[in-house]
Amino acid sequence: MYKQLSSYLCLAAIVSTVTAFAPLHSQASSTALFGFTDTVKQWNFLAPWTDRPYKGPECVVEIIGADLNEKSNSNFDRFSKPDISVEVSHNKRTRKTQTEGNSFTPRYLWSAKMPYRSNRGFAFTVYENNVVKGDDIMGRAYISAEDAKEMIDEKLPAKLLSIGEGIGVVKVQ
């Protein structure tokens, strides 16, 4: 048994070494080569030191909160109020807030720095988080590239975005 365990640890060390220096698009194939189905990020210990930082313009996205219509969103959790998180996507990058539990009016006061592309918009997705089954999408909102540029240039106050007819709004800045 000790021999099997040591050979497994040796193989895991080889996988971590190979995937640490492989480009991002080939990492999945290098793990499939060794028969692992785990994500490469578990094995990529050197990524903080080998990945190059983004050197372009950045913006700070703030999600202040959400106000959901209680009547139309009461079916998500049977015995309690929904547990909600918000995800923002921009130019193939995503960031997600923490989960606020048991609330139709979660307040996040959450901010994240994201790489900024002036020709791309921002997509916001509101999720109802579940432990047993996957997360449910409650609603989506979008800020166009022109609106985002206007908000950044003129430092406009927070904006309310509708996440669907009769579902609710999310407040972003």
Order of alpha helices (4+ residues) and beta strands (2+ residues): alpha-alpha-alpha-beta-beta-beta-beta-beta-beta-alpha-beta-beta
